[in-house]
């Protein structure tokens, strides 16, 4: 299912707002469900157009590449990005954290995520019973590794409750180092 144009516009506006930032902290600790297409569109602002983001494998081992979409602009290479995680980060947000980490676009700070690289859909069967059907698997486009079971492993491990503070300290250190270097 393609991404809704309004959602696409909302993502573009949010990222455009950040475009003049000297550093970005993306706090995923309490992020709710997000559709894979929305996550892919968000990632497209940080990764060059056409660059593979993941291999998506569906039924009967039918695989396809998810690639970064063309966007109006890309976030600058020099802007430090930190992704804050917790054990409650799952699914498409794990895809975001893992991809930004594996493409060297961001430093992950916090605790391991849930470890759900499988995509699933839920269908209510009754008021008390839901059927969960797994339909796809996401993997790194080159190594074919994923965060399944282990979660996204942070570059800077710390308690989730301390992760934003740790990320802010890293931002301050990075910006201070850059200022001294100029």
Buried (B, 14 or more C-beta within 10 A) or exposed (E): EEBEEEBBEEBBEEBEEBBEBEBBBBBBBEBEEBBBBBBBBBBBBBBEEEBBBBBBBEEEEEBEEBBBBEBEEBBEEEBBBBBBBBBBBBBBBBBBBBBBBBBEBBBBBBBBBBBBBBBEEEEEEEEEEEEEEEEBBBBBBEEEEBBBEEBBBBBBBBEBEBBBEBBBEBBEEBEEEEEEEE
